[in-house]
Amino acid sequence: MAATEQDILDGLGKIINEITGIPASEVTAEKSFVDDLDIDSLSMVEIAVAAQDEFGVEIPDDQLKNLKTVKDVLTFIQG
Amino acid sequence: MSANRVRVVVTGLGATTPVGGDVTSTWTALLAGQSGVESLNTDWIDSVPVRFAGTAAVDPTEVLPRPESRRLDRSEQFALVAAREAWQDAGAPEMAPERLGVVVSSGIGGITTTLSAYDTWKERGWNRLSPFTVPMLMPNGPAAWIGLDLKAQAGVHATVSACASGAEAIGHAMDMIRVGRADVVVAGGTEAAIHGLNIAAFAAARAMSQRNDDPQAASRPWDRDRDGFVLGEGAGIIVLESEEHAKARGARIYAYCAGVGYSADAHHITQPEPEGRGIIMAMTQALNDADVSGLDIKHVNAHATSTPAGDVGEVQAVAKAIGSHPLVTSTKSMTGHLLGGAGGIESVFTIKALQDRIVPRTINLDNLDDGIDVDIVHGANRELPEGDIAAVNNSFGFGGHNVTVVFKGA
Protein backbone atom coordinates (compact mmCIF):
# COMPACT_ATOMS: atom_id res chain seq x y z
CA MET A 1 0.00 0.00 0.00
CA ALA A 2 2.85 2.37 0.84
CA ALA A 3 3.87 4.63 -2.02
CA THR A 4 7.34 4.07 -3.40
CA GLU A 5 9.88 6.89 -3.45
CA GLN A 6 9.35 7.17 -7.21
CA ASP A 7 5.57 7.49 -6.72
CA ILE A 8 6.11 10.30 -4.23
CA LEU A 9 8.64 12.01 -6.48
CA ASP A 10 6.20 11.83 -9.40
CA GLY A 11 3.39 13.23 -7.25
CA LEU A 12 5.63 15.99 -5.95
CA GLY A 13 6.73 16.83 -9.49
CA LYS A 14 3.10 17.24 -10.52
CA ILE A 15 2.33 19.47 -7.55
CA ILE A 16 5.38 21.67 -8.12
CA ASN A 17 4.57 21.95 -11.82
CA GLU A 18 1.00 22.97 -11.04
CA ILE A 19 2.10 25.62 -8.55
CA THR A 20 5.24 27.03 -10.14
CA GLY A 21 5.21 25.94 -13.78
CA ILE A 22 8.57 24.18 -13.35
CA PRO A 23 8.58 21.01 -15.51
CA ALA A 24 8.03 17.92 -13.36
CA SER A 25 11.13 16.33 -14.93
CA GLU A 26 13.30 18.99 -13.28
CA VAL A 27 12.03 18.03 -9.84
CA THR A 28 14.71 15.57 -8.80
CA ALA A 29 15.83 14.48 -5.35
CA GLU A 30 19.02 16.52 -5.09
CA LYS A 31 17.41 19.85 -6.04
CA SER A 32 17.22 22.69 -3.50
CA PHE A 33 13.87 24.49 -3.52
CA VAL A 34 15.38 27.93 -3.07
CA ASP A 35 18.72 27.67 -4.85
CA ASP A 36 17.88 25.35 -7.75
CA LEU A 37 14.14 25.71 -8.31
CA ASP A 38 13.76 29.38 -7.24
CA ILE A 39 10.71 28.57 -5.10
CA ASP A 40 9.87 31.18 -2.46
CA SER A 41 8.50 30.62 1.03
CA LEU A 42 4.82 31.21 0.15
CA SER A 43 5.09 28.80 -2.76
CA MET A 44 6.53 26.27 -0.29
CA VAL A 45 3.39 26.75 1.81
CA GLU A 46 1.26 26.07 -1.28
CA ILE A 47 3.31 22.96 -2.01
CA ALA A 48 2.97 21.77 1.57
CA VAL A 49 -0.83 22.26 1.50
CA ALA A 50 -1.10 20.30 -1.75
CA ALA A 51 1.27 17.59 -0.47
CA GLN A 52 -0.84 17.18 2.66
CA ASP A 53 -3.87 16.49 0.45
CA GLU A 54 -1.96 14.23 -1.93
CA PHE A 55 -0.04 12.14 0.58
CA GLY A 56 -2.10 12.56 3.76
CA VAL A 57 0.89 13.78 5.76
CA GLU A 58 0.70 16.95 7.84
CA ILE A 59 3.74 19.18 7.45
CA PRO A 60 3.85 21.59 10.42
CA ASP A 61 5.37 25.04 9.80
CA ASP A 62 8.31 24.33 12.11
CA GLN A 63 9.13 21.24 10.02
CA LEU A 64 8.48 22.94 6.68
CA LYS A 65 11.30 25.40 7.16
CA ASN A 66 13.76 22.49 7.52
CA LEU A 67 12.75 20.93 4.19
CA LYS A 68 15.44 22.42 1.96
CA THR A 69 15.62 19.88 -0.84
CA VAL A 70 13.25 17.59 -2.71
CA LYS A 71 14.97 14.68 -0.94
CA ASP A 72 14.09 16.23 2.43
CA VAL A 73 10.42 16.21 1.48
CA LEU A 74 10.58 12.64 0.17
CA THR A 75 12.13 11.54 3.44
CA PHE A 76 9.58 13.46 5.50
CA ILE A 77 6.61 12.00 3.62
CA GLN A 78 7.99 8.47 3.88
CA GLY A 79 8.16 9.08 7.63
CA MET B 1 -9.21 76.41 -16.56
CA SER B 2 -5.52 76.81 -17.24
CA ALA B 3 -4.68 77.11 -20.91
CA ASN B 4 -1.42 75.27 -20.43
CA ARG B 5 -2.89 72.39 -18.46
CA VAL B 6 -1.46 68.95 -19.22
CA ARG B 7 -3.57 67.19 -21.83
CA VAL B 8 -4.20 63.49 -21.42
CA VAL B 9 -4.46 61.04 -24.32
CA VAL B 10 -5.47 57.41 -24.67
CA THR B 11 -2.78 55.26 -26.28
CA GLY B 12 -3.83 51.69 -25.50
CA LEU B 13 -7.03 49.67 -25.18
CA GLY B 14 -7.71 46.26 -23.62
CA ALA B 15 -10.88 44.34 -22.92
CA THR B 16 -12.20 40.90 -22.17
CA THR B 17 -15.99 40.77 -22.16
CA PRO B 18 -19.02 38.53 -22.56
CA VAL B 19 -18.88 39.10 -26.34
CA GLY B 20 -15.14 38.79 -26.99
CA GLY B 21 -11.76 37.99 -25.46
CA ASP B 22 -10.11 41.18 -26.71
CA VAL B 23 -10.96 44.64 -28.01
CA THR B 24 -11.19 43.69 -31.69
CA SER B 25 -13.48 40.70 -31.23
CA THR B 26 -15.60 42.57 -28.68
CA TRP B 27 -16.06 45.63 -30.89
CA THR B 28 -16.86 43.47 -33.94
CA ALA B 29 -19.51 41.61 -31.92
CA LEU B 30 -21.03 44.85 -30.66
CA LEU B 31 -21.29 46.27 -34.16
CA ALA B 32 -22.99 43.02 -35.18
CA GLY B 33 -25.52 43.39 -32.36
CA GLN B 34 -24.53 40.15 -30.64
CA SER B 35 -25.61 39.35 -27.12
CA GLY B 36 -23.12 37.77 -24.73
CA VAL B 37 -25.82 36.60 -22.35
CA GLU B 38 -26.48 32.90 -21.88
CA SER B 39 -28.15 30.43 -19.57
CA LEU B 40 -26.08 29.28 -16.61
CA ASN B 41 -25.55 25.70 -15.65
CA THR B 42 -24.12 25.60 -12.15
CA ASP B 43 -24.75 23.75 -8.90
CA TRP B 44 -26.46 26.76 -7.28
CA ILE B 45 -28.73 27.65 -10.17
CA ASP B 46 -31.91 26.24 -8.66
CA SER B 47 -31.47 28.40 -5.57
CA VAL B 48 -31.73 31.74 -7.37
CA PRO B 49 -34.53 33.34 -9.41
CA VAL B 50 -32.16 34.41 -12.24
CA ARG B 51 -30.63 31.63 -14.32
CA PHE B 52 -28.52 33.51 -16.89
CA ALA B 53 -25.65 35.98 -17.13
CA GLY B 54 -23.07 37.44 -19.47
CA THR B 55 -20.20 35.05 -18.85
CA ALA B 56 -16.85 35.92 -20.38
CA ALA B 57 -16.49 34.86 -24.02
CA VAL B 58 -12.95 33.64 -23.32
CA ASP B 59 -12.18 32.12 -19.95
CA PRO B 60 -9.12 33.88 -18.53
CA THR B 61 -7.63 30.60 -17.34
CA GLU B 62 -7.30 29.62 -21.00
CA VAL B 63 -5.14 32.69 -21.58
CA LEU B 64 -3.01 32.87 -18.43
CA PRO B 65 -0.43 30.25 -17.43
CA ARG B 66 -1.75 27.88 -14.77
CA PRO B 67 0.80 28.80 -12.05
CA GLU B 68 -0.25 32.44 -12.45
CA SER B 69 -4.01 32.01 -12.69
CA ARG B 70 -4.24 29.80 -9.61
CA ARG B 71 -2.96 32.64 -7.43
CA LEU B 72 -5.44 35.14 -8.85
CA ASP B 73 -9.10 35.76 -8.18
CA ARG B 74 -11.11 35.70 -11.40
CA SER B 75 -11.49 39.50 -11.22
CA GLU B 76 -7.69 39.75 -11.12
CA GLN B 77 -7.37 37.33 -14.04
CA PHE B 78 -9.65 39.49 -16.19
CA ALA B 79 -7.79 42.64 -15.15
CA LEU B 80 -4.39 41.21 -16.05
CA VAL B 81 -5.59 39.91 -19.42
CA ALA B 82 -7.07 43.30 -20.36
CA ALA B 83 -4.15 45.30 -18.94
CA ARG B 84 -1.60 43.27 -20.90
CA GLU B 85 -3.58 43.78 -24.09
CA ALA B 86 -3.80 47.53 -23.45
CA TRP B 87 -0.12 47.76 -22.58
CA GLN B 88 0.95 45.93 -25.75
CA ASP B 89 -1.50 48.03 -27.75
CA ALA B 90 0.19 51.16 -26.38
CA GLY B 91 3.54 49.84 -27.62
CA ALA B 92 4.71 48.64 -24.20
CA PRO B 93 6.60 51.90 -23.59
CA GLU B 94 9.95 51.65 -21.89
CA MET B 95 9.79 54.24 -19.17
CA ALA B 96 10.83 55.15 -15.66
CA PRO B 97 8.77 52.99 -13.29
CA GLU B 98 8.34 55.90 -10.89
CA ARG B 99 6.42 57.74 -13.62
CA LEU B 100 3.99 54.85 -14.29
CA GLY B 101 0.80 54.44 -12.25
CA VAL B 102 -2.20 52.11 -12.07
CA VAL B 103 -5.79 52.90 -11.09
CA VAL B 104 -8.01 49.85 -11.45
CA SER B 105 -10.97 48.80 -9.37
CA SER B 106 -13.81 46.36 -9.14
CA GLY B 107 -17.13 46.98 -7.44
CA ILE B 108 -17.21 43.85 -5.33
CA GLY B 109 -13.63 42.55 -5.07
CA GLY B 110 -12.62 38.90 -4.87
CA ILE B 111 -16.04 37.66 -3.82
CA THR B 112 -15.78 34.15 -5.27
CA THR B 113 -12.46 33.70 -3.49
CA THR B 114 -13.97 34.93 -0.23
CA LEU B 115 -16.81 32.44 -0.49
CA SER B 116 -14.73 29.45 -1.53
CA ALA B 117 -12.09 30.24 1.10
CA TYR B 118 -14.84 30.36 3.72
CA ASP B 119 -15.92 26.88 2.66
CA THR B 120 -12.34 25.61 2.79
CA TRP B 121 -11.82 27.07 6.26
CA LYS B 122 -15.06 25.61 7.65
CA GLU B 123 -14.77 22.20 6.01
CA ARG B 124 -11.02 21.53 5.98
CA GLY B 125 -9.35 23.95 8.37
CA TRP B 126 -7.31 27.13 8.24
CA ASN B 127 -4.13 25.43 7.12
CA ARG B 128 -5.71 24.30 3.85
CA LEU B 129 -6.15 27.91 2.71
CA SER B 130 -3.87 29.16 -0.02
CA PRO B 131 -1.29 31.64 1.30
CA PHE B 132 -2.58 33.86 -1.51
CA THR B 133 -6.15 34.01 -0.18
CA VAL B 134 -5.82 37.57 1.12
CA PRO B 135 -4.36 39.08 -2.07
CA MET B 136 -7.05 37.21 -4.02
CA LEU B 137 -9.96 38.68 -2.09
CA MET B 138 -8.70 42.21 -1.43
CA PRO B 139 -10.38 44.86 -3.61
CA ASN B 140 -7.05 46.44 -4.52
CA GLY B 141 -5.77 43.09 -5.78
CA PRO B 142 -6.40 43.70 -9.50
CA ALA B 143 -4.60 47.07 -9.38
CA ALA B 144 -1.76 45.60 -7.35
CA TRP B 145 -1.16 42.67 -9.70
CA ILE B 146 -1.15 44.96 -12.74
CA GLY B 147 1.26 47.25 -10.91
CA LEU B 148 3.58 44.31 -10.22
CA ASP B 149 3.31 43.09 -13.80
CA LEU B 150 4.26 46.48 -15.25
CA LYS B 151 6.60 47.49 -12.39
CA ALA B 152 4.51 50.63 -11.83
CA GLN B 153 5.75 52.73 -8.91
CA ALA B 154 4.04 56.13 -9.26
CA GLY B 155 1.09 54.92 -7.21
CA VAL B 156 -1.32 51.99 -7.52
CA HIS B 157 -4.89 52.77 -6.52
CA ALA B 158 -8.31 51.14 -6.35
CA THR B 159 -11.28 53.52 -6.51
CA VAL B 160 -14.16 51.47 -5.17
CA SER B 161 -17.59 52.98 -5.93
CA ALA B 162 -19.78 50.01 -6.93
CA CYS B 163 -20.80 50.26 -10.58
CA ALA B 164 -19.03 53.60 -11.03
CA SER B 165 -15.65 52.10 -10.02
CA GLY B 166 -14.20 51.65 -13.52
CA ALA B 167 -15.09 55.16 -14.68
CA GLU B 168 -13.90 56.66 -11.42
CA ALA B 169 -10.58 54.87 -11.91
CA ILE B 170 -10.16 56.49 -15.32
CA GLY B 171 -11.01 59.90 -13.89
CA HIS B 172 -8.46 59.54 -11.11
CA ALA B 173 -5.86 58.30 -13.59
CA MET B 174 -6.40 61.42 -15.68
CA ASP B 175 -6.03 63.54 -12.55
CA MET B 176 -2.75 61.78 -11.64
CA ILE B 177 -1.30 62.79 -14.99
CA ARG B 178 -2.68 66.32 -14.84
CA VAL B 179 -1.14 67.05 -11.45
CA GLY B 180 2.18 65.62 -12.59
CA ARG B 181 2.34 62.49 -10.43
CA ALA B 182 2.71 60.24 -13.46
CA ASP B 183 3.31 60.32 -17.22
CA VAL B 184 1.42 57.11 -17.95
CA VAL B 185 -1.40 55.46 -15.99
CA VAL B 186 -3.08 52.15 -16.71
CA ALA B 187 -6.72 52.47 -15.68
CA GLY B 188 -10.09 50.78 -15.80
CA GLY B 189 -12.36 48.31 -14.10
CA THR B 190 -12.87 44.59 -13.66
CA GLU B 191 -15.52 42.32 -12.20
CA ALA B 192 -16.07 38.61 -11.68
CA ALA B 193 -19.26 38.39 -9.65
CA ILE B 194 -21.29 35.68 -11.36
CA HIS B 195 -22.00 33.66 -8.24
CA GLY B 196 -25.22 32.53 -6.63
CA LEU B 197 -24.82 34.79 -3.61
CA ASN B 198 -24.43 37.94 -5.72
CA ILE B 199 -27.35 37.01 -7.95
CA ALA B 200 -29.48 36.24 -4.90
CA ALA B 201 -28.48 39.54 -3.30
CA PHE B 202 -29.14 41.67 -6.38
CA ALA B 203 -32.40 39.81 -6.89
CA ALA B 204 -33.28 40.56 -3.28
CA ALA B 205 -32.76 44.24 -4.14
CA ARG B 206 -35.26 43.65 -6.99
CA ALA B 207 -32.63 44.88 -9.44
CA MET B 208 -32.22 41.91 -11.81
CA SER B 209 -34.11 40.75 -14.86
CA GLN B 210 -35.80 37.38 -14.40
CA ARG B 211 -36.47 36.75 -18.08
CA ASN B 212 -35.28 33.15 -17.78
CA ASP B 213 -37.17 31.99 -20.87
CA ASP B 214 -35.26 34.37 -23.17
CA PRO B 215 -31.90 35.40 -21.66
CA GLN B 216 -30.52 37.18 -24.73
CA ALA B 217 -33.55 39.49 -24.72
CA ALA B 218 -33.29 40.20 -20.99
CA SER B 219 -31.02 43.25 -21.14
CA ARG B 220 -33.26 45.78 -22.89
CA PRO B 221 -32.47 49.34 -21.79
CA TRP B 222 -35.26 51.88 -22.40
CA ASP B 223 -37.64 49.19 -23.62
CA ARG B 224 -41.10 49.31 -22.09
CA ASP B 225 -40.81 45.66 -21.00
CA ARG B 226 -37.41 45.82 -19.27
CA ASP B 227 -37.39 44.20 -15.83
CA GLY B 228 -33.88 44.70 -14.46
CA PHE B 229 -30.20 44.33 -15.27
CA VAL B 230 -28.27 41.27 -16.44
CA LEU B 231 -25.02 40.48 -14.66
CA GLY B 232 -21.90 40.38 -16.84
CA GLU B 233 -18.20 39.79 -16.14
CA GLY B 234 -14.86 40.86 -17.58
CA ALA B 235 -12.58 43.88 -17.63
CA GLY B 236 -11.82 46.99 -19.64
CA ILE B 237 -8.49 48.76 -19.26
CA ILE B 238 -7.03 51.77 -21.06
CA VAL B 239 -3.59 53.35 -21.12
CA LEU B 240 -3.67 57.08 -20.36
CA GLU B 241 -0.68 59.23 -21.04
CA SER B 242 0.30 62.87 -21.05
CA GLU B 243 0.12 64.19 -24.60
CA GLU B 244 3.73 65.32 -24.34
CA HIS B 245 4.96 61.86 -23.31
CA ALA B 246 2.90 60.13 -26.01
CA LYS B 247 4.07 62.44 -28.75
CA ALA B 248 7.70 62.24 -27.66
CA ARG B 249 7.66 58.48 -28.16
CA GLY B 250 5.56 58.63 -31.33
CA ALA B 251 2.65 56.70 -29.82
CA ARG B 252 -0.62 56.23 -31.66
CA ILE B 253 -3.27 58.45 -30.05
CA TYR B 254 -6.81 57.06 -30.00
CA ALA B 255 -8.50 59.97 -28.29
CA TYR B 256 -8.15 62.65 -25.66
CA CYS B 257 -9.39 61.85 -22.18
CA ALA B 258 -10.61 65.38 -21.84
CA GLY B 259 -12.63 65.72 -18.67
CA VAL B 260 -14.27 64.05 -15.72
CA GLY B 261 -17.13 64.93 -13.41
CA TYR B 262 -17.95 63.33 -10.07
CA SER B 263 -20.95 63.78 -7.85
CA ALA B 264 -22.94 61.96 -5.20
CA ASP B 265 -26.71 61.89 -4.99
CA ALA B 266 -26.94 62.01 -1.17
CA HIS B 267 -30.44 60.68 -1.69
CA HIS B 268 -30.78 56.90 -1.24
CA ILE B 269 -28.33 54.01 -0.94
CA THR B 270 -29.64 52.24 -4.08
CA GLN B 271 -32.42 54.29 -5.70
CA PRO B 272 -31.56 57.02 -8.21
CA GLU B 273 -32.50 60.58 -7.27
CA PRO B 274 -35.75 61.15 -9.21
CA GLU B 275 -34.85 64.58 -10.59
CA GLY B 276 -31.42 63.40 -11.72
CA ARG B 277 -29.69 66.32 -10.00
CA GLY B 278 -26.59 64.32 -9.14
CA ILE B 279 -26.04 62.93 -12.62
CA ILE B 280 -26.73 66.32 -14.21
CA MET B 281 -24.07 67.73 -11.91
CA ALA B 282 -21.56 65.02 -12.91
CA MET B 283 -22.19 65.57 -16.63
CA THR B 284 -22.06 69.37 -16.34
CA GLN B 285 -18.80 69.24 -14.40
CA ALA B 286 -17.30 66.82 -16.91
CA LEU B 287 -18.17 69.06 -19.86
CA ASN B 288 -16.75 72.10 -18.07
CA ASP B 289 -13.62 70.16 -17.15
CA ALA B 290 -13.20 69.10 -20.78
CA ASP B 291 -13.90 72.65 -21.98
CA VAL B 292 -16.58 71.44 -24.40
CA SER B 293 -20.17 72.52 -24.89
CA GLY B 294 -23.17 70.22 -25.02
CA LEU B 295 -23.24 70.63 -28.80
CA ASP B 296 -19.71 69.22 -29.06
CA ILE B 297 -20.92 65.95 -27.52
CA LYS B 298 -22.09 63.72 -30.36
CA HIS B 299 -22.39 60.43 -28.52
CA VAL B 300 -23.28 59.14 -25.06
CA ASN B 301 -22.46 55.62 -23.92
CA ALA B 302 -25.12 55.57 -21.23
CA HIS B 303 -25.06 53.80 -17.91
CA ALA B 304 -28.62 52.52 -18.70
CA THR B 305 -28.64 49.08 -17.10
CA SER B 306 -32.17 48.02 -18.10
CA THR B 307 -33.71 48.75 -14.71
CA PRO B 308 -37.16 50.34 -14.64
CA ALA B 309 -36.04 53.24 -12.42
CA GLY B 310 -32.69 54.24 -13.85
CA ASP B 311 -32.82 54.23 -17.65
CA VAL B 312 -35.33 56.98 -18.34
CA GLY B 313 -34.07 59.26 -15.57
CA GLU B 314 -30.58 59.12 -17.05
CA VAL B 315 -31.56 60.22 -20.54
CA GLN B 316 -33.82 62.93 -19.19
CA ALA B 317 -30.74 64.20 -17.36
CA VAL B 318 -28.70 63.87 -20.58
CA ALA B 319 -31.26 66.07 -22.36
CA LYS B 320 -30.91 68.72 -19.65
CA ALA B 321 -27.13 68.62 -19.21
CA ILE B 322 -26.02 67.97 -22.80
CA GLY B 323 -29.04 68.19 -25.11
CA SER B 324 -31.30 65.92 -27.13
CA HIS B 325 -28.94 65.67 -30.11
CA PRO B 326 -26.24 63.09 -29.11
CA LEU B 327 -26.50 59.52 -30.34
CA VAL B 328 -27.17 57.58 -27.15
CA THR B 329 -26.63 53.86 -26.74
CA SER B 330 -26.39 51.24 -24.02
CA THR B 331 -23.88 48.53 -24.87
CA LYS B 332 -25.10 46.75 -21.74
CA SER B 333 -27.90 45.46 -23.95
CA MET B 334 -25.22 43.12 -25.34
CA THR B 335 -22.60 42.72 -22.60
CA GLY B 336 -24.86 42.81 -19.58
CA HIS B 337 -23.79 44.92 -16.62
CA LEU B 338 -20.19 44.40 -15.53
CA LEU B 339 -20.67 46.43 -12.31
CA GLY B 340 -17.21 47.82 -11.49
CA GLY B 341 -16.01 46.68 -14.90
CA ALA B 342 -18.68 48.67 -16.74
CA GLY B 343 -16.88 52.02 -16.80
CA GLY B 344 -13.76 50.28 -18.09
CA ILE B 345 -15.28 48.44 -21.05
CA GLU B 346 -17.67 51.26 -21.86
CA SER B 347 -14.82 53.78 -21.98
CA VAL B 348 -13.15 51.44 -24.48
CA PHE B 349 -16.40 51.38 -26.50
CA THR B 350 -16.78 55.17 -26.34
CA ILE B 351 -13.23 55.59 -27.64
CA LYS B 352 -13.80 53.01 -30.41
CA ALA B 353 -17.00 54.82 -31.40
CA LEU B 354 -15.03 58.08 -31.74
CA GLN B 355 -12.25 56.36 -33.66
CA ASP B 356 -14.50 54.49 -36.11
CA ARG B 357 -17.22 57.18 -36.04
CA ILE B 358 -19.93 54.65 -35.48
CA VAL B 359 -22.29 54.00 -32.59
CA PRO B 360 -23.40 50.41 -31.96
CA ARG B 361 -27.13 50.03 -31.58
CA THR B 362 -28.92 49.17 -28.37
CA ILE B 363 -30.38 45.73 -28.99
CA ASN B 364 -33.71 44.45 -27.67
CA LEU B 365 -35.22 47.92 -27.81
CA ASP B 366 -38.56 47.03 -29.38
CA ASN B 367 -40.84 49.59 -27.77
CA LEU B 368 -39.27 52.81 -26.59
CA ASP B 369 -40.54 53.74 -23.16
CA ASP B 370 -42.41 56.96 -22.50
CA GLY B 371 -40.67 60.14 -21.43
CA ILE B 372 -37.58 59.77 -23.65
CA ASP B 373 -36.67 62.71 -25.87
CA VAL B 374 -33.09 61.90 -26.82
CA ASP B 375 -31.83 60.10 -29.93
CA ILE B 376 -31.37 56.49 -28.85
CA VAL B 377 -29.57 54.33 -31.40
CA HIS B 378 -31.59 51.19 -32.03
CA GLY B 379 -32.57 49.07 -35.01
CA ALA B 380 -29.27 49.83 -36.80
CA ASN B 381 -25.85 51.28 -35.97
CA ARG B 382 -25.46 54.99 -36.68
CA GLU B 383 -22.54 57.02 -38.00
CA LEU B 384 -20.96 59.92 -36.14
CA PRO B 385 -20.21 63.12 -38.08
CA GLU B 386 -16.83 64.15 -39.49
CA GLY B 387 -14.79 66.85 -37.79
CA ASP B 388 -14.01 67.45 -34.12
CA ILE B 389 -16.31 65.34 -31.98
CA ALA B 390 -16.55 64.39 -28.33
CA ALA B 391 -18.39 61.69 -26.44
CA VAL B 392 -19.46 60.88 -22.91
CA ASN B 393 -19.36 57.73 -20.84
CA ASN B 394 -21.67 57.69 -17.83
CA SER B 395 -21.32 55.33 -14.87
CA PHE B 396 -23.42 55.38 -11.71
CA GLY B 397 -23.22 53.14 -8.67
CA PHE B 398 -25.09 51.95 -5.61
CA GLY B 399 -24.28 54.49 -2.94
CA GLY B 400 -25.26 57.34 -5.21
CA HIS B 401 -21.88 57.65 -6.96
CA ASN B 402 -22.02 59.39 -10.34
CA VAL B 403 -19.09 59.63 -12.75
CA THR B 404 -19.01 61.10 -16.26
CA VAL B 405 -15.91 60.91 -18.45
CA VAL B 406 -15.54 62.98 -21.63
CA PHE B 407 -13.41 61.73 -24.51
CA LYS B 408 -12.54 63.83 -27.57
CA GLY B 409 -11.60 62.41 -30.95
CA ALA B 410 -7.90 62.52 -31.77
Contacts between the chains, C-beta under 8 A, distances in Angstrom:
chain1	res1	chain2	res2	distance
A	18	B	66	6.5
A	18	B	67	7.2
A	18	B	70	7.3
A	19	B	67	6.0
A	19	B	70	7.2
A	20	B	67	5.4
A	21	B	65	5.9
A	21	B	66	7.0
A	21	B	67	3.9
A	21	B	68	7.9
A	42	B	131	4.4
A	42	B	132	7.0
A	45	B	131	4.4
A	46	B	130	6.2
A	46	B	131	6.1
A	46	B	132	7.6
A	49	B	127	7.0
A	49	B	128	5.9
A	49	B	129	7.8
A	49	B	130	7.0
A	52	B	127	7.9
A	52	B	128	7.6
A	53	B	128	7.6
